[in-house]
């Protein structure tokens, strides 16, 4: 999600800009997808940048860590980030200072995808499973034990 905030940085401190984004797709490095169903962005102008409140409802397309079944899970999240405007061109620098996400970027193109990605990664569970009783895959032949009965198990008994 890229925004041009060059007109916004000219405003006085305390100025507010409200943006609503719907039906946006973010692709992660491991080919997982985050579909933003609705995202409300509230930018608040401060000296040398702005604070942004991100309130979003999204669906995450992931894979079960036990059986490799594709899952679509819906979530909602509200978090804050700081944006510091610099004169750098075509480069963004993201850091995590005391738990706060900070983006240093040019005001002509503010890309919030990486901030959203980092927030989602830090708030996700260690493992995603399709259900608490997921049996996973057979260690020997790889069959999905939720769907089929494995012949390997009979041979081991």
N, C-alpha and C positions, 0 to 999 in steps of 0.2 A: 504494500500500500504506500504509494508515493504521493507526497503533497508538496505544493509550492507555497511556502510560508513567507516569501520575501515581502509581501505587503503587510503581513501581520507583525513582523519585527519592527516596523516603523511606528507602531501604535505605542501608547503609553503603558507603563507597567500596570498590571491589573486588568488589561483588556482580555476579553474572552472570545474564543472562536469555537463554534460547535459544528462538528461534522458527523454525519451518519453514513456508514458504509454497509452495504448489503451484498450478499452473494459474491464474496471474494474468496479466492483459492490461493493458499500458500503451500508450496512444495518443499518438504524437508530433504536433506541430503540422502536419507535412507529410503527415498521414494514413498514416505508417508505423506498424507495430505491433510491439511487443516482447512476446512471450509468454514469461512466466517458467515454465519447466517445473518447476524446483525451486530454491528459494532458502533458504539457511540464514543466519539473522541471529543474531549473537552480540553482545549488548549488554553492555558492561562499565561499571559505574557509576564515575564520577569526580566531583570537586567541580564543582558547577554544571552537570552534564550527564552525558553518557556517550559512549564510543567504540563504534562499531558496525563489526563485520567482516561484510561482505556477500559470501557465496560463492554464486554463482548459475549455473545452466545455463538458457540461454534460446534462443529462436528469434526471429530478426528477419525480418519480412516487409518486403522492400524491392523496389526496381525497378532493373533493370540500367541503368546510365548511358549505354550505347551503343544498345541496341535496345528499351528500355522493357519488357522481359519481367519479370513478377513472379518474385521469388526468395524462397525460404525457406532461410535459413542458420542453422545451429546454432553456438552459442558457449558458452564457459564463462569466468567471470571471478571474480576475488577482489579486493576492494578495501576500503578503510577510509574511514570518515567520522566526523566529530565532531559531536555534537549538543549545543548549549548551550541550556539551558532558560531561558526568559525569561517575563515576565508578559504578553507581548503576546497578544492574542486574535485568532484567525482570520487570522493573518498569519505567513508564514514568510519568512525572509531567508536566501539561500544565497550563500556567497562561496567563493572559491578562494584559500586562504592558503598560499603556498609549495607548491602542488601538492596540498594537502589540501582535500577538500570539507568545508565547515563549514555546518551547518544551525542557525539560531537560531529556536527555535519554542517554543510552549506545550506542556507535557508531556501535556496532555489529548488532543492530536491531533498526532502526529508522522507526517508524510507523506513517505515516502522516494521517491516517484515522481520528483521533480525531481532528486534526487541520483543515482538510477539513470540517468535520461535524460542528465544531464551527463556521467557516467562513460562511458556507451555512446557518446555523440557524440565525446568526446575520444579514445576508443580505436579508432574506426572508420577504415578506409582513406579516402583522398581520393575514390576512385571505387569503386563496386561494379560488377563486370561478371559476366555469367552464365558466361563461359568465356574463356580467353585468346585464342581464335581468333574471338571475337564480331566480326561484320562491321558491326554497327550498322544505322542507317537511312540510306536514300539522302538526300543533301542536297537533292535537287530534288523528288522525289515523296513521300518519307517511307516507302517500302516497307521492310519488315524484310528486309535482305539475307541473313539466316540462313535465311529460309524461302522467299523468292521471288527470282527474277532480275529485276532492274530494267531496264525498257526505256530509261530515261534513259541508262544506261551505254553501251548499244549505239549510241545516237544521238551520244554524245560521241566515240566512237571513230571 
